């Protein structure tokens, strides 16, 4: 079984919160299985990295758990969050307003190096 997983959040968008919980739930599950997990945020998914955005949305109508809670679960399990620098700028995310769970900024080359590495499996959302 593979022990490294990279995930790309490209079509995840806070304007569609019902789609936003699953990647973090699955990332936390993989991390609980001792899998090294990295999530790369691109495009409008970077809005989730701005304080208050993910806290205010829920993936289901019962509103039991916010998207941010799912993100925190993943981060606490050891999942690393990386963001595209250009997408951060385009979505108004700055060092002053980003969530503390963001591991760092990494571009397309970093993500592609994971995808092309035979030791890593990949999932895109």
C-alpha positions as CSV (number, residue, x, y, z in Angstrom):
1,X,0.0,0.0,0.0
2,X,1.2,3.5,-0.8
3,X,2.2,5.6,2.2
4,X,2.2,9.1,0.5
5,X,-0.8,11.0,-0.8
6,X,-0.9,14.4,-2.5
7,X,-4.3,16.1,-3.0
8,X,-5.1,19.0,-5.3
9,X,-8.0,21.3,-4.5
10,X,-8.7,23.0,-7.7
11,X,-12.5,23.0,-8.1
12,X,-13.3,23.2,-4.4
13,X,-15.0,26.6,-3.8
14,X,-16.4,28.0,-0.6
15,X,-19.4,29.2,-2.6
16,X,-20.3,25.5,-2.9
17,X,-19.8,24.3,0.8
18,X,-21.3,20.9,0.3
19,X,-18.2,20.0,-1.7
20,X,-15.6,21.4,0.8
21,X,-15.6,18.8,3.7
22,X,-14.8,15.6,1.9
23,X,-11.2,16.3,1.0
24,X,-10.3,17.1,4.6
25,X,-12.2,14.2,6.0
26,X,-10.4,11.8,3.5
27,X,-7.0,13.5,4.2
28,X,-7.5,12.9,8.0
29,X,-8.5,9.3,7.4
30,X,-5.4,8.7,5.3
31,X,-3.2,10.4,7.9
32,X,-4.8,8.1,10.6
33,X,-3.6,5.2,8.4
34,X,0.0,6.5,8.7
35,X,0.0,8.0,5.2
36,X,2.0,11.2,4.6
37,X,-0.5,13.6,3.2
38,X,-0.1,17.0,1.5
39,X,-3.0,19.2,0.3
40,X,-2.3,21.8,-2.4
41,X,-4.8,24.7,-2.6
42,X,-5.2,26.4,-6.0
43,X,-7.7,28.9,-7.6
44,X,-10.7,29.7,-5.4
45,X,-10.0,26.9,-3.0
46,X,-7.4,29.3,-1.5
47,X,-10.3,31.3,-0.1
48,X,-10.6,28.5,2.5
49,X,-7.2,29.6,3.9
50,X,-8.5,33.0,4.9
51,X,-9.6,33.3,8.5
52,X,-13.3,33.2,8.9
53,X,-14.2,31.7,5.5
54,X,-14.1,28.0,6.3
55,X,-15.5,28.7,9.8
56,X,-18.6,30.1,8.3
57,X,-19.5,27.3,5.9
58,X,-20.8,23.8,6.5
59,X,-20.7,20.8,4.2
60,X,-24.2,19.7,5.3
61,X,-27.4,21.4,6.2
62,X,-27.3,20.1,9.8
63,X,-24.4,22.4,10.5
64,X,-22.9,20.1,13.0
65,X,-19.3,20.7,11.9
66,X,-17.8,23.5,9.9
67,X,-15.4,23.0,7.0
68,X,-12.8,24.7,9.2
69,X,-13.3,21.9,11.8
70,X,-12.6,19.3,9.1
71,X,-9.5,21.3,8.1
72,X,-8.3,21.4,11.7
73,X,-8.9,17.6,12.1
74,X,-6.7,17.0,9.1
75,X,-4.0,19.4,10.3
76,X,-4.0,17.8,13.7
77,X,-3.6,14.4,12.1
78,X,-0.4,15.7,10.4
79,X,-1.7,16.7,7.0
80,X,0.3,19.6,5.5
81,X,-1.4,22.4,3.6
82,X,0.3,24.2,0.8
83,X,-1.1,27.1,-1.2
84,X,-0.3,28.6,-4.6
85,X,1.1,32.1,-4.1
86,X,-0.7,33.6,-7.0
87,X,-4.0,32.2,-5.9
88,X,-3.5,33.5,-2.4
89,X,-3.0,37.0,-3.8
90,X,-5.9,36.7,-6.2
91,X,-8.2,35.7,-3.4
92,X,-7.1,38.3,-0.8
93,X,-5.3,35.9,1.5
94,X,-2.4,37.6,3.3
95,X,0.0,36.6,6.1
96,X,-2.2,38.8,8.4
97,X,-5.5,37.0,7.6
98,X,-4.5,33.4,6.8
99,X,-5.3,30.4,9.0
100,X,-2.5,29.1,11.2
101,X,-2.8,25.6,9.7
102,X,-1.2,26.7,6.4
103,X,2.2,25.0,6.2
104,X,3.6,27.1,3.4
105,X,3.4,28.4,-0.2
106,X,4.3,26.0,-3.0
107,X,3.8,26.3,-6.7
108,X,3.0,24.0,-9.6
109,X,6.4,22.5,-9.8
110,X,6.2,21.3,-6.2
111,X,2.8,19.7,-6.8
112,X,3.9,18.1,-10.1
113,X,7.0,16.7,-8.5
114,X,4.7,14.8,-6.2
115,X,2.4,13.6,-8.9
116,X,5.3,12.4,-11.1
117,X,7.0,10.6,-8.2
118,X,6.1,6.9,-8.1
119,X,6.1,6.9,-4.3
120,X,3.1,9.3,-4.2
121,X,-0.6,8.7,-5.1
122,X,-2.7,11.7,-6.1
123,X,-6.3,12.8,-5.9
124,X,-7.8,16.0,-7.3
125,X,-10.9,17.7,-6.3
